[in-house]
């Protein structure tokens, strides 16, 4: 059964910078990590995003502000990475990109793209397939989840888990509070509804037999971790899921109390017995002061990747190599 007490947080004092921000200023970020370890090839595969301040180039769809670049990178030690493939937002004609995710399945690599749809200014998720993680062709991408298809105001930040022969996709959805048609139009005008306070951001689940065609109930039927009542009352974004060693599951999730904390979320813990019904362990406050945490077991250790705010206001991507994580041995 899943644990009922909150595990001791890991000591991140020995963590290492994986990607530094472009400049040491607020609005410049390197982060949104998603990590895979391929034991048969003894290599780590990382996706990450780079961001520049909003309005840096006037916000044009072909410009280079906000989430302007995402990359797939490879490492032999989990610390030093080299880029294999990358995309800039102009290639998607999108105002911004956020967390990507990678999955190796049936001899192919699937890359899940999270970006603002230029057609309606709402977040969506697509997938593109390739034989190797350096060969993705954006022209072959296909839709996975859209705002219209999920009955939401947007869907983004995928996390993929293979279980019982199927692919489970956790994503953040924007669920609208009650507002008028005029407010809805205004909320999407700048392609970033997450900063408006007109929605909340719970986590939803979709399932696929092949990682390409996903099904999920429309609207609230797909939600598996709703927002809380305190420090995570505005957002509960699942960023990683792992077995808890007792037949259940442990999830890391990002939370914020209101829209003002949209760029400075913190990490909480939730537990489940079936991947569909999650219970938070930390209602009184976050477990860790980081966001977009993802973790993988490799070479007898845990590798915890996360995005962290620096004293200068920029964000950097870091990794901590740990002997134990949330009470679990690798």
Helices and strands as residue ranges (DSSP letters): E 16-19, E 29-38, E 43-52, E 66-75, E 82-88, G 89-92, E 101-105, E 108-117, E 122-130, G 138-140, E 142-145, H 147-150, E 155-163, E 166-173, E 175-176, H 181-187, G 193-195, E 199-200, E 203-208, E 214-215, G 219-222, E 223-225, E 235-243, E 249-256, G 259-261, E 266-272, E 279-280, E 291-298, E 301-309, E 315-322, E 324-325, E 328-329
